Amino acid sequence: MKLFWAPQTRSTRAIWMLEEAGVAYELEHVDIRAADREDSAEFRAASPMGKVPALIDGDAALSESAAICLYLADRYASGSLAPAVDDPLRAPFLYWLMYTPAVVEPAISEHVNKVAPQPQRSGWGDFDTMIRTWEQRLGDREWVLGETFTAADVMLGSSAVFLRMFGMLPASATLEAYADRCMARSAFSRAEEVVK
């Protein structure tokens, strides 16, 4: 299994997920910031847009961090990092797995770029609604589905850590504690060592 990655990108999520799944992998650095970069055919097969992370696993090739997390959870940790397809928790798992790319990231972009929110037009609502909804879901839960850590927590945890790192996490004891729990995981620490 090979992960195409670059530092200071969403690749860290995929590395964290690989560590959580406990599968062997190799990394191939892609200099996404190089103006004259020439991507390998193998990388482009996994990532037609030339974005990282991208994963090759035998005949499977894919990009986008949420898709990679779902693939790895289903393929290598079904029942632990992802509820089984017939488990009633599968529906909230999918919702919260996609919350980062569908809600958190667009709301952050709008917030950082000082674009006036248009909740009636934008599927993510706005930054404050995104935070409030996330806090309400966590409530007194340890993880987004309750007591079990899943791939959805890799996605959401990386967002909580990112927001805190860049001073964008509003005063929220719930999200602060959640970020702390994510960062305390041994797989998170191993991923951080890999990307140094």
N, CA and C of each residue as an Amber inpcrd file, in Angstrom:
protein
   588
   0.8470000  -1.1700000   0.0000000   0.0000000   0.0000000   0.0000000
   0.8960000   1.2380000   0.0000000   0.5320000   2.1950000  -0.8330000
   1.3280000   3.4170000  -0.9510000   0.4280000   4.6240000  -0.7920000
   0.8850000   5.5790000   0.0370000   0.1710000   6.8350000   0.1940000
   1.0160000   7.9540000  -0.3790000   0.4460000   8.6850000  -1.3090000
   1.0850000   9.8820000  -1.8450000   0.6870000  11.0230000  -0.9140000
   1.6780000  11.7780000  -0.4730000   1.4050000  12.7790000   0.5460000
   2.2990000  13.9970000   0.3880000   1.9780000  15.0380000   1.1190000
   2.8060000  16.2420000   1.2230000   2.5890000  16.7920000   2.6300000
   3.6210000  17.4080000   3.2070000   3.4430000  17.9710000   4.5430000
   2.4630000  19.1410000   4.5310000   1.8800000  19.3850000   5.6930000
   0.9470000  20.4940000   5.8980000  -0.2300000  20.4410000   4.9290000
  -0.7560000  19.2350000   4.7610000  -1.9320000  19.0210000   3.9180000
  -2.8710000  18.0520000   4.6240000  -3.9590000  17.7470000   3.9740000
  -4.9100000  16.7800000   4.5200000  -4.3380000  15.3570000   4.5310000
  -3.1370000  15.1880000   4.0220000  -2.4850000  13.8720000   4.0330000
  -2.3280000  13.3390000   5.4460000  -2.1710000  14.2310000   6.4130000
  -1.9840000  13.7980000   7.7990000  -3.1600000  12.9490000   8.2590000
  -4.3680000  13.2900000   7.8060000  -5.5400000  12.4870000   8.1630000
  -5.3890000  11.0480000   7.6840000  -4.9430000  10.8970000   6.4400000
  -4.8080000   9.5570000   5.8690000  -3.7290000   8.7670000   6.6000000
  -2.6400000   9.4380000   6.9750000  -1.5780000   8.7550000   7.7270000
  -2.1030000   8.3320000   9.0880000  -2.8360000   9.2320000   9.7500000
  -3.4410000   8.8890000  11.0410000  -4.3530000   7.6730000  10.8740000
  -5.1660000   7.6540000   9.8260000  -6.0820000   6.5450000   9.5930000
  -5.3280000   5.2480000   9.3300000  -4.2570000   5.3150000   8.5490000
  -3.4320000   4.1190000   8.3170000  -2.8790000   3.5850000   9.6350000
  -2.4510000   4.4900000  10.4880000  -1.9330000   4.0760000  11.8020000
  -3.0360000   3.4700000  12.6570000  -4.2280000   4.0540000  12.6290000
  -5.3550000   3.4940000  13.3950000  -5.7040000   2.0970000  12.8860000
  -5.6570000   1.9070000  11.5740000  -6.0100000   0.6140000  10.9770000
  -4.9190000  -0.4330000  11.1790000  -3.7050000   0.0300000  11.4790000
  -2.6070000  -0.9010000  11.7310000  -2.1180000  -1.6360000  10.5010000
  -2.2110000  -1.0020000   9.3410000  -1.7530000  -1.6480000   8.1170000
  -0.3840000  -1.1070000   7.7100000   0.3850000  -1.9330000   7.0510000
   1.7050000  -1.5110000   6.5740000   1.5160000  -0.6330000   5.3290000
   2.3320000   0.3940000   5.2320000   2.2290000   1.3000000   4.0890000
   3.5710000   1.9580000   3.8450000   3.7270000   2.4680000   2.6370000
   4.8930000   3.2860000   2.3190000   4.3890000   4.6520000   1.8880000
   5.2380000   5.6380000   2.0600000   4.8900000   7.0080000   1.6890000
   5.6940000   7.4290000   0.4760000   5.0390000   8.1860000  -0.3950000
   5.7500000   8.8170000  -1.5010000   5.4060000  10.2940000  -1.4840000
   6.4160000  11.1130000  -1.2960000   6.2320000  12.5570000  -1.2160000
   5.9240000  13.1270000  -2.6000000   4.9380000  14.0160000  -2.6510000
   4.5950000  14.7310000  -3.8720000   4.7680000  16.2150000  -3.5550000
   5.6100000  16.8820000  -4.3060000   5.8430000  18.3050000  -4.0750000
   4.7360000  19.0890000  -4.7640000   3.6080000  19.2270000  -4.0780000
   2.4390000  19.8600000  -4.6890000   2.6240000  21.3510000  -4.9140000
   3.6490000  21.9280000  -4.3130000   3.8750000  23.3690000  -4.4500000
   4.8790000  23.7260000  -5.5490000   5.4270000  22.7180000  -6.1870000
   6.4060000  22.9650000  -7.2510000   5.6910000  23.4180000  -8.5230000
   6.1440000  24.5200000  -9.0710000   5.5190000  25.0670000 -10.2800000
   5.7260000  24.1590000 -11.4920000   6.8450000  23.4660000 -11.5270000
   7.1840000  22.6430000 -12.6970000   7.0540000  21.1490000 -12.4050000
   6.1670000  20.7990000 -11.5240000   6.0840000  19.3960000 -11.1170000
   5.5510000  18.5150000 -12.2350000   6.0850000  17.3230000 -12.2950000
   5.6240000  16.3190000 -13.2420000   5.1940000  15.1060000 -12.4380000
   3.8990000  14.8770000 -12.3750000   3.3600000  13.7730000 -11.5910000
   3.5560000  12.4460000 -12.3040000   3.7590000  11.4070000 -11.5050000
   3.8630000  10.0690000 -12.0710000   2.4880000   9.5900000 -12.5190000
   2.4780000   8.6810000 -13.4530000   1.2190000   8.1000000 -13.9310000
   0.5160000   7.3600000 -12.7910000   1.2920000   6.7340000 -11.9280000
   0.7170000   6.0120000 -10.7910000  -0.0290000   6.9730000  -9.8630000
   0.5870000   8.1160000  -9.5820000  -0.0680000   9.1090000  -8.7290000
  -1.3340000   9.6370000  -9.3960000  -1.2680000   9.9680000 -10.6720000
  -2.4280000  10.5000000 -11.3840000  -3.5500000   9.4740000 -11.5140000
  -3.1990000   8.1900000 -11.5200000  -4.2380000   7.1560000 -11.5400000
  -5.0510000   7.1980000 -10.2430000  -4.3810000   7.5110000  -9.1470000
  -5.0630000   7.5970000  -7.8560000  -5.7050000   8.9640000  -7.6520000
  -5.1020000   9.9930000  -8.2360000  -5.5740000  11.3600000  -8.0210000
  -5.6040000  12.1330000  -9.3380000  -6.6710000  12.0040000 -10.0890000
  -6.7460000  12.6880000 -11.3850000  -6.5620000  14.2080000 -11.2900000
  -6.9030000  14.7980000 -10.1510000  -6.7440000  16.2440000  -9.9790000
  -5.3570000  16.6210000  -9.4610000  -4.5300000  15.6100000  -9.1720000
  -3.1840000  15.8890000  -8.6840000  -3.1460000  16.3740000  -7.2480000
  -4.1320000  15.9600000  -6.4540000  -4.2180000  16.3680000  -5.0600000
  -3.7400000  15.2480000  -4.1480000  -3.2710000  15.6410000  -2.9620000
  -2.9260000  14.6740000  -1.9290000  -3.9040000  14.8350000  -0.7760000
  -4.1540000  13.7380000  -0.0480000  -3.5610000  12.4170000  -0.1670000
  -4.1870000  11.6090000  -1.3030000  -3.4310000  10.6150000  -1.7280000
  -3.9150000   9.6410000  -2.6990000  -3.3480000   8.2870000  -2.2960000
  -4.1270000   7.2550000  -2.5180000  -3.7550000   5.9330000  -2.0350000
  -3.8160000   4.9070000  -3.1560000  -2.8000000   4.0470000  -3.1880000
  -2.7950000   2.8730000  -4.0640000  -2.7320000   1.6550000  -3.1510000
  -3.6810000   0.7520000  -3.3190000  -3.7160000  -0.4840000  -2.5370000
  -4.0500000  -1.6050000  -3.5050000  -3.0030000  -2.2500000  -4.0230000
  -3.2310000  -3.2620000  -5.0490000  -3.8630000  -2.6240000  -6.2670000
  -5.0370000  -3.0980000  -6.6590000  -5.7350000  -2.5450000  -7.8190000
  -6.6040000  -1.3400000  -7.4670000  -6.7450000  -1.0650000  -6.1840000
  -7.5640000   0.0760000  -5.7600000  -6.7180000   1.3480000  -5.7700000
  -7.2950000   2.4170000  -6.2990000  -6.6020000   3.7060000  -6.3480000
  -7.6320000   4.7920000  -6.0880000  -7.3530000   5.6720000  -5.1220000
  -8.3030000   6.7260000  -4.8070000  -7.6290000   7.8860000  -4.1110000
  -8.3360000   9.0280000  -4.1250000  -7.8680000  10.2090000  -3.4150000
  -9.0370000  10.7570000  -2.6010000  -8.8060000  11.9020000  -1.9500000
  -9.7390000  12.5570000  -1.0370000  -9.6770000  11.8580000   0.3280000
  -9.3770000  12.6410000   1.3500000  -9.1260000  12.0660000   2.6730000
 -10.3300000  11.3140000   3.2410000 -11.5320000  11.8190000   3.0740000
 -12.7060000  11.1150000   3.6050000 -12.9000000   9.7830000   2.8940000
 -12.7130000   9.7630000   1.5830000 -12.8450000   8.5200000   0.8220000
 -11.7800000   7.5130000   1.2560000 -10.5680000   7.9830000   1.4780000
  -9.4900000   7.1060000   1.9340000  -9.8120000   6.5470000   3.3120000
 -10.2910000   7.4060000   4.2170000 -10.6520000   6.9240000   5.5550000
 -11.7510000   5.8680000   5.4840000 -12.7590000   6.1070000   4.6620000
 -13.8460000   5.1360000   4.5250000 -13.3340000   3.8290000   3.9260000
 -12.5360000   3.9290000   2.8800000 -11.9770000   2.7340000   2.2370000
 -11.1810000   1.9010000   3.2450000 -10.2740000   2.5500000   3.9770000
  -9.4310000   1.8340000   4.9300000 -10.2470000   1.2250000   6.0620000
 -11.2310000   1.9740000   6.5510000 -12.0730000   1.4570000   7.6320000
 -12.8600000   0.2410000   7.1770000 -13.4780000   0.3190000   6.0060000
 -14.2730000  -0.8020000   5.5080000 -13.4080000  -1.9970000   5.1390000
 -12.2790000  -1.7310000   4.5250000 -11.4230000  -2.8210000   4.0300000
 -10.6240000  -3.4950000   5.1430000 -10.1460000  -2.7070000   6.1040000
  -9.2080000  -3.2430000   7.0880000  -9.6860000  -3.1980000   8.5340000
 -10.7900000  -2.5160000   8.8120000 -11.2170000  -2.4040000  10.2090000
 -12.7360000  -2.3050000  10.3370000 -13.4540000  -3.0120000   9.4670000
 -14.9100000  -2.9690000   9.5200000 -15.3830000  -3.5260000  10.8590000
 -16.3190000  -2.8270000  11.4510000 -16.8160000  -3.2420000  12.7560000
 -16.0860000  -2.5550000  13.8970000 -14.9090000  -1.9990000  13.6150000
 -14.2110000  -1.2520000  14.6650000 -14.0570000   0.2120000  14.2710000
 -13.4390000   0.4980000  13.1480000 -13.2730000   1.8860000  12.7080000
 -14.4200000   2.3540000  11.8120000 -15.3050000   1.4250000  11.4710000
 -16.5190000   1.7560000  10.7090000 -17.5920000   0.7450000  11.0800000
 -18.7820000   1.2170000  11.4160000 -19.8720000   0.2640000  11.6460000
 -20.1480000  -0.5170000  10.3630000 -20.5330000  -1.7610000  10.5150000
 -20.8750000  -2.5990000   9.3620000 -22.0360000  -1.9560000   8.6000000
 -22.1580000  -2.2990000   7.3300000 -23.1720000  -1.7010000   6.4630000
 -24.5770000  -1.8950000   7.0210000 -24.8460000  -3.0070000   7.6980000
 -26.1950000  -3.2530000   8.2290000 -26.3690000  -2.8020000   9.6810000
 -25.3600000  -2.1510000  10.2450000 -25.4310000  -1.6310000  11.6140000
 -26.2110000  -0.3100000  11.5920000 -27.1560000  -0.0940000  12.5130000
 -27.8890000   1.1730000  12.5480000 -26.9800000   2.3990000  12.7380000
 -25.7960000   2.1950000  13.2990000 -24.8670000   3.3100000  13.4730000
 -24.1870000   3.7170000  12.1660000 -24.3870000   2.9260000  11.1110000
 -23.7530000   3.2520000   9.8290000 -24.2170000   4.6130000   9.2990000
 -25.4940000   4.9230000   9.4420000 -26.0210000   6.1930000   8.9280000
 -25.3780000   7.3900000   9.6300000 -25.3890000   7.4760000  10.9830000
 -24.7040000   8.6200000  11.6010000 -23.2010000   8.6130000  11.3500000
 -22.6140000   7.4280000  11.2300000 -21.1850000   7.3450000  10.9090000
 -20.9020000   8.0360000   9.5850000 -21.6840000   7.7310000   8.5470000
 -21.4630000   8.3400000   7.2370000 -21.6810000   9.8520000   7.2860000
 -22.7160000  10.2730000   7.9920000 -22.9720000  11.7070000   8.1060000
 -21.7740000  12.4160000   8.7260000 -21.3060000  11.9110000   9.8600000
 -20.2120000  12.5970000  10.5670000 -18.8690000  12.3900000   9.8820000
 -18.6790000  11.3140000   9.1530000 -17.4620000  11.1330000   8.3590000
 -17.3610000  12.2220000   7.3020000 -18.4910000  12.5700000   6.7000000
 -18.5170000  13.5750000   5.6370000 -18.6800000  15.0040000   6.1540000
 -18.8780000  15.1840000   7.4410000 -19.1080000  16.5090000   8.0070000
 -17.9070000  17.4330000   7.7740000 -16.6970000  16.8960000   7.8530000
 -15.5200000  17.7420000   7.6290000 -15.4690000  18.2910000   6.2030000
 -15.4710000  17.4550000   5.1490000 -15.3810000  18.0510000   3.8040000
 -16.6550000  18.7800000   3.3700000 -17.8160000  18.3630000   3.8670000
 -19.0730000  18.9580000   3.3970000 -19.5170000  20.1750000   4.2030000
 -19.0910000  20.2650000   5.4600000 -19.5740000  21.3390000   6.3220000
 -18.4280000  22.1360000   6.9450000 -17.5160000  21.4490000   7.6350000
 -16.4520000  22.1550000   8.3670000 -15.5650000  22.9630000   7.4190000
 -15.0300000  22.3330000   6.3970000 -14.0810000  23.0280000   5.5190000
 -14.7100000  24.1920000   4.7580000 -15.9100000  24.0440000   4.1680000
 -16.4940000  25.2060000   3.5170000 -16.8130000  26.3390000   4.5040000
 -17.2600000  25.9820000   5.7050000 -17.5640000  27.0160000   6.7040000
 -16.2930000  27.7360000   7.1410000 -15.1960000  26.9990000   7.2890000
 -13.9140000  27.6280000   7.6350000 -13.4800000  28.5690000   6.5230000
 -13.5610000  28.1190000   5.2790000 -13.1520000  28.9480000   4.1440000
 -13.9520000  30.2400000   4.0960000 -15.2490000  30.1240000   4.2650000
 -16.1120000  31.3000000   4.2650000 -15.7320000  32.2430000   5.4060000
 -15.4930000  31.6750000   6.5760000 -15.1470000  32.4480000   7.7770000
 -13.7990000  33.1650000   7.6130000 -12.7900000  32.4350000   7.1720000
 -11.4420000  32.9920000   7.0200000 -11.4070000  34.0660000   5.9340000
 -12.1170000  33.8350000   4.8580000 -12.1230000  34.7800000   3.7470000
 -13.1460000  35.9070000   3.9150000 -13.7870000  35.9140000   5.0870000
 -14.7510000  36.9710000   5.4270000 -15.8480000  37.1300000   4.3680000
 -16.3270000  35.9890000   3.8900000 -17.4460000  35.9700000   2.9510000
 -18.7300000  35.9700000   3.7870000 -19.6370000  36.8330000   3.4500000
 -20.8990000  36.8890000   4.1890000 -21.6350000  35.5620000   4.0570000
 -21.9880000  34.9330000   5.1850000 -22.6950000  33.6550000   5.1170000
 -24.0520000  33.7970000   4.4300000 -24.4140000  32.7720000   3.6930000
 -25.7250000  32.7020000   3.0550000 -26.3030000  31.3150000   3.3460000
 -26.7540000  31.1030000   4.5880000 -27.1960000  29.7660000   5.0060000
 -28.2960000  29.1670000   4.1350000 -29.1370000  30.0080000   3.5270000
 -30.2020000  29.4710000   2.6790000 -29.6410000  28.9040000   1.3780000
 -28.4870000  29.3740000   0.9700000 -27.8720000  28.9240000  -0.2840000
 -26.8060000  27.8660000  -0.0380000 -26.1140000  27.9720000   1.1050000
 -24.9610000  27.1180000   1.3770000 -25.3490000  25.9160000   2.2260000
 -25.0450000  24.7450000   1.7360000 -25.3800000  23.5160000   2.4470000
 -24.7350000  23.3990000   3.8110000 -23.6470000  24.1070000   4.0320000
 -22.9580000  24.0330000   5.3210000 -23.5030000  25.0290000   6.3280000
 -24.4500000  25.8300000   5.9330000 -25.0060000  26.8270000   6.8460000
 -24.0460000  27.9830000   7.0040000 -23.4080000  28.0600000   8.1470000
 -22.3880000  29.0670000   8.4060000 -21.4700000  28.5400000   9.5110000
 -20.4230000  29.2730000   9.8030000 -19.4100000  28.8280000  10.7580000
 -20.0110000  28.5440000  12.1330000 -20.8030000  29.4690000  12.6440000
 -21.3670000  29.2970000  13.9850000 -22.3070000  28.0980000  14.0610000
 -23.1130000  27.8990000  13.0410000 -24.0150000  26.7460000  13.0110000
 -23.2180000  25.4480000  12.9330000 -22.1400000  25.4580000  12.1420000
 -21.2790000  24.2780000  12.0380000 -20.7250000  23.9050000  13.4110000
 -20.1920000  24.8750000  14.1310000 -19.6200000  24.6220000  15.4600000
 -20.7020000  24.1450000  16.4260000 -21.8150000  24.8360000  16.4730000
 -22.8960000  24.5090000  17.4020000 -23.4170000  23.0860000  17.1540000
 -23.6020000  22.7110000  15.8920000 -24.0990000  21.3760000  15.5500000
 -23.1210000  20.2950000  15.9820000 -21.8430000  20.5450000  15.7670000
 -20.7830000  19.6090000  16.1490000 -20.7420000  19.4500000  17.6690000
 -20.8010000  20.5710000  18.3830000 -20.8070000  20.5200000  19.8530000
 -22.0120000  19.7380000  20.3670000 -23.1750000  19.9880000  19.7890000
 -24.3870000  19.2980000  20.2270000 -24.2790000  17.7990000  19.9960000
 -23.6900000  17.4150000  18.8700000 -23.5410000  15.9840000  18.5960000
 -22.6260000  15.3280000  19.6230000 -21.5010000  15.9690000  19.9040000
 -20.5820000  15.3850000  20.8740000 -21.2140000  15.3560000  22.2630000
 -21.8060000  16.4780000  22.6750000 -22.4390000  16.5190000  23.9880000
 -21.5340000  15.9160000  25.0350000 -21.9990000  14.8710000  25.6890000
 -21.1630000  14.1850000  26.6720000 -20.5780000  12.8850000  26.1140000
 -20.6580000  12.7200000  24.7820000 -20.0600000  11.5330000  24.1590000
 -18.5370000  11.6720000  24.1330000 -17.8470000  10.5580000  24.2710000
 -16.3930000  10.5760000  24.1320000 -16.0040000  10.7570000  22.6690000
 -16.6950000  10.0190000  21.7920000 -16.4480000  10.0720000  20.3550000
 -17.7590000  10.3730000  19.6590000 -17.7150000  10.6700000  18.3860000
 -18.9140000  11.1380000  17.6890000 -20.0320000  10.0920000  17.6590000
 -19.6770000   8.7940000  17.7070000 -20.7100000   7.7570000  17.7690000
 -20.9440000   7.2470000  19.1870000 -20.2440000   7.7810000  20.1580000
 -20.4200000   7.3370000  21.5400000 -19.1100000   6.8910000  22.1410000
 -19.0440000   5.6430000  22.5540000 -17.8550000   5.1260000  23.2250000
 -16.8030000   4.5840000  22.2650000 -17.1710000   4.3930000  20.9960000
 -16.2610000   3.7770000  20.0290000 -15.6660000   4.8190000  19.0940000
 -14.3490000   4.8600000  19.0280000 -13.6240000   5.7110000  18.0860000
 -13.7710000   5.1120000  16.6920000 -14.0540000   5.9710000  15.6890000
 -14.1960000   5.5010000  14.3070000 -13.4450000   6.4220000  13.3530000
 -13.4730000   6.0710000  12.0930000 -12.8640000   6.9070000  11.0540000
 -13.4800000   8.2940000  11.0290000 -14.7500000   8.4260000  11.4250000
 -15.3690000   9.7540000  11.4900000 -14.6240000  10.6450000  12.4780000
 -14.0840000  10.0520000  13.5390000 -13.3110000  10.8280000  14.5120000
 -11.9480000  11.2300000  13.9610000 -11.4150000  10.4510000  13.0370000
 -10.1730000  10.8760000  12.3720000 -10.4490000  12.1670000  11.6010000
 -11.5180000  12.1690000  10.8450000 -11.8550000  13.3660000  10.0630000
 -12.1820000  14.5490000  10.9690000 -13.0880000  14.3530000  11.9090000
 -13.4940000  15.4460000  12.7920000 -12.3730000  15.8590000  13.7410000
 -11.6340000  14.8830000  14.2430000 -10.5340000  15.1980000  15.1550000
  -9.4650000  16.0310000  14.4750000  -9.1680000  15.7100000  13.2220000
  -8.1690000  16.5060000  12.5000000  -8.6640000  17.9390000  12.3250000
  -9.9640000  18.1060000  12.1520000 -10.5340000  19.4560000  12.0170000
 -10.4700000  20.2190000  13.3350000 -10.7750000  19.5430000  14.4330000
 -10.7010000  20.1970000  15.7490000  -9.2730000  20.6330000  16.0480000
  -8.3160000  19.7690000  15.7660000  -6.9020000  20.1000000  15.9950000
  -6.4890000  21.2660000  15.0960000  -6.8950000  21.2400000  13.8390000
  -6.5770000  22.3220000  12.8980000  -7.1470000  23.6530000  13.3870000
  -8.4180000  23.6630000  13.7630000  -9.0480000  24.8970000  14.2290000
  -8.3220000  25.4580000  15.4450000  -7.9410000  24.5870000  16.3540000
  -7.2240000  25.0410000  17.5500000  -5.8380000  25.5530000  17.1850000
  -5.1460000  24.8430000  16.3210000  -3.7850000  25.2150000  15.9380000
  -3.7380000  26.6220000  15.3460000  -4.7730000  26.9890000  14.6040000
  -4.7880000  28.2860000  13.9390000  -5.6680000  29.3130000  14.6490000
  -5.9900000  29.0340000  15.9140000  -6.7260000  30.0000000  16.7180000
  -8.1390000  30.2600000  16.2600000  -8.7470000  29.3040000  15.5750000
 -10.1030000  29.5020000  15.0680000 -11.1560000  28.7400000  15.8630000
 -10.7230000  27.9790000  16.8540000 -11.6810000  27.2120000  17.6430000
 -12.3060000  28.1410000  18.6750000 -13.6070000  28.3990000  18.5510000
 -14.2560000  29.2850000  19.5220000 -14.1680000  28.6700000  20.9170000
 -14.4000000  29.4740000  21.9240000 -14.3870000  28.9690000  23.3030000
 -15.3780000  27.8150000  23.3920000 -14.8730000  26.6150000  23.4530000
 -15.7170000  25.4250000  23.4680000 -15.0210000  24.3380000  24.2720000
 -15.4510000  24.1520000  25.4990000 -14.8640000  23.0970000  26.3330000
 -15.0620000  21.7340000  25.6750000 -16.1990000  21.5660000  25.0030000
 -16.5120000  20.2850000  24.3540000 -15.5150000  19.9730000  23.2480000
 -15.2760000  20.9250000  22.3400000 -14.3710000  20.6750000  21.2180000
 -12.9100000  20.6720000  21.6590000 -12.5680000  21.4570000  22.6700000
 -11.2000000  21.4340000  23.2140000 -10.9020000  20.0590000  23.7900000
 -11.8200000  19.5330000  24.5870000 -11.6210000  18.2110000  25.1940000
 -11.5650000  17.1280000  24.1240000 -12.3890000  17.2810000  23.0910000
 -12.3910000  16.3190000  21.9870000 -11.0430000  16.3360000  21.2650000
 -10.5220000  17.5220000  20.9720000  -9.2030000  17.6330000  20.3360000
  -8.1390000  16.9800000  21.2080000  -8.2110000  17.2030000  22.5120000
  -7.2430000  16.5880000  23.4310000  -7.3160000  15.0700000  23.3800000
  -8.5360000  14.5120000  23.3700000  -8.6810000  13.0580000  23.3170000
  -8.1020000  12.4910000  22.0230000  -8.3420000  13.1990000  20.9190000
  -7.8080000  12.7450000  19.6240000  -6.2830000  12.7630000  19.6450000
  -5.7210000  13.8600000  20.1350000  -4.2610000  13.9920000  20.1460000
  -3.5940000  13.0160000  21.1150000  -4.3440000  12.5040000  22.0810000
  -3.7920000  11.5520000  23.0440000  -3.7230000  10.1270000  22.4900000
  -4.3470000   9.8880000  21.3590000  -4.3240000   8.5460000  20.7780000
  -2.9220000   8.2200000  20.2560000  -2.4940000   7.0030000  20.4800000
  -1.1420000   6.6180000  20.0520000  -1.0050000   6.6770000  18.5270000
  -2.0530000   6.3360000  17.7910000  -1.9840000   6.4030000  16.3210000
  -1.8210000   7.8420000  15.8560000  -2.4600000   8.7920000  16.5450000
  -2.2860000  10.2030000  16.2030000  -0.8320000  10.6060000  16.4120000
  -0.2560000  10.1960000  17.5470000   1.1490000  10.5280000  17.8360000
   2.0850000   9.9280000  16.8020000   1.8290000   8.6800000  16.4130000
   2.6730000   8.0430000  15.3910000   2.5720000   8.7900000  14.0680000
   1.3700000   9.1960000  13.6970000   1.1820000   9.9530000  12.4530000
   1.9270000  11.2720000  12.5110000   1.8870000  11.9390000  13.6420000
   2.6050000  13.2130000  13.8020000   4.1070000  13.0040000  13.6290000
   4.6340000  11.9040000  14.1260000   6.0630000  11.5990000  13.9600000
   6.4090000  11.3630000  12.4920000   5.5170000  10.6870000  11.7920000
   5.7510000  10.3860000  10.3690000   5.8480000  11.6570000   9.5510000
   4.9940000  12.6430000   9.8340000   4.9440000  13.8420000   8.9960000
   5.9460000  14.9220000   9.4000000   6.7160000  14.6950000  10.4390000
   7.7230000  15.6900000  10.8580000   8.8140000  15.8310000   9.8210000
